[in-house]
Amino acid sequence: MATATSPSRWRSRQQEFERTDDLFAFVQRLQPAADAGDAEARWLVSRVHEYCGGYARAPLDYDRDTALMMQVGPRVARPLGEARSRVASRCIRFLPDDLPAYAHLVAQRQAAALAGSLAAEAALLTMGEPLDDDAPYRRDLVERVQASGDPDAYMALAPAMGLAAADDAALAGRVAGTQASELAWQLAACRLGLDCSQGGALMTQYCANGGICARAPQQDFDTFVRQAALSPGEADDVDQMVNMLLMEHSHEVVMR
């Protein structure tokens, strides 16, 4: 049976996901609620499994790869090593068998989405496993995410709104279809309250998994994108997209 989470408890859990040094213990605390049908607990368990998967499935290989990456030069190696070490330390208590295979991760998110997690539903679209695959559903999902103001849902949806949406007629007229539109959804999530600091899960995963790391201490995602990924003109275009997303969200809130 699906159960709802109060906003204050949800914020507390989200903050714990971002800041705890022991994600194994965090999952153990969440699991009873997830088993009882708590949609957001199910979503957060799946987030931990995704976050820790690269390390926990093969920790020795992960550490070896980290050591090799550290040889590329101090400017790149330091933030990369810090990010990968942070993932390893937070996930160190997981065993390979604790982490679900991809199909099980999809099933976890389907269960979370059906219980009411909009972020999980958005993540399924990004994973190519939407609850429904017709055009009206995709359009409706994007509208629901935008209206929700849920930073997790914005972030989960962002990759599906980038180049993956370039040929999707269902999303014509939306902020969709380009790399800039994906960044706009991510930056909107930051403005809505997602932890986009250098130590947050977003930037840690960008750096640890993709080698895309902050160039200066304490550089947050917004600053990093503007300095490393966008020209001034492109930054203005992305700002307009972000403002459009947030203005339409505010309009939806007023209309309710």
VENNORRA-V691399 format. One line per field, one symbol per residue. phi: phi as a letter, one per 30 degrees, with the letter a starting at -180 (. if undefined). Layout:
phi->???
This chain:
phi->.dbccdedddddddddedcddbdddeddddeeddddjdddddddedddddddeddddaddddddddddddddkdddddddddddddedddcdddceddcddedddededddddddkdddddddddddibddbccdeddddddddddddiddddedddeddcdddceccddceicdajbddddddddddddddkddcddcddedddeddccicbecbeidddeddeddccbdeddddddeddddddddddddddddd
